[in-house]
Amino acid sequence: MAIRDIDRVKCNDCGRCYLICPMDVFGKVGRRVYLSNPEDCMPCYLCEIDCPVDAITIDAERGRPIPLPY
């Protein structure tokens, strides 16, 4: 699993991770966002980058470094 953690103290359930994830790793019940398919994470880092409150942490051991623009 590449997503190590969703910090519930920081998370405001805005749903941006749910909307941006191309692999449907996140699920949603009402406003509450949760990890529904963490094993499907590729990781692309989109959720971590787009999270407005930095509540998502990608596991550095499984993930690739964020590519820098040329």
C-alpha positions in Angstrom: 0.0 0.0 0.0 1.5 3.3 -1.1 -0.7 5.5 0.9 0.6 5.4 4.4 -1.9 7.5 6.2 -4.8 9.9 6.1 -4.4 12.2 9.1 -7.9 12.4 10.5 -7.0 15.4 12.7 -6.0 17.4 9.6 -8.5 15.9 7.1 -11.6 18.1 6.5 -13.3 15.6 4.2 -13.2 18.0 1.3 -13.2 15.1 -1.2 -10.5 16.4 -3.5 -8.5 13.1 -3.1 -11.7 11.1 -4.0 -12.2 13.2 -7.1 -8.6 13.3 -8.4 -7.6 9.7 -7.8 -7.5 7.8 -11.2 -7.4 4.4 -9.5 -10.5 4.8 -7.2 -8.4 4.2 -4.1 -10.7 6.4 -2.1 -14.4 5.9 -1.2 -16.9 8.3 0.2 -19.9 7.9 2.5 -21.7 11.2 2.8 -18.9 13.7 3.3 -16.5 11.2 4.9 -13.6 10.1 2.7 -11.9 6.8 3.4 -9.4 4.3 1.8 -11.6 1.8 0.0 -9.0 0.1 -2.3 -5.5 1.0 -0.9 -3.9 -1.9 -2.7 -4.8 -0.3 -6.1 -2.7 2.8 -5.4 0.0 3.1 -8.2 1.3 5.8 -6.6 0.9 8.9 -8.7 1.0 11.4 -5.7 -2.0 13.4 -7.0 -3.9 13.0 -3.7 -0.9 14.1 -1.6 -0.1 17.0 -3.9 -3.8 18.2 -4.2 -4.7 17.8 -0.5 -5.2 21.4 0.8 -4.4 20.5 4.4 -1.5 18.0 3.9 -3.5 15.1 5.4 -2.3 12.4 3.1 1.1 10.7 3.4 2.6 8.5 0.7 4.9 5.7 1.8 8.4 6.7 0.5 9.5 3.0 0.4 6.8 2.0 -2.0 6.4 5.2 -3.9 8.5 6.9 -6.6 9.9 10.3 -6.1 7.8 13.2 -7.3 9.1 14.0 -10.8 10.5 17.5 -11.2 9.6 19.5 -14.3 12.4 19.9 -16.8 
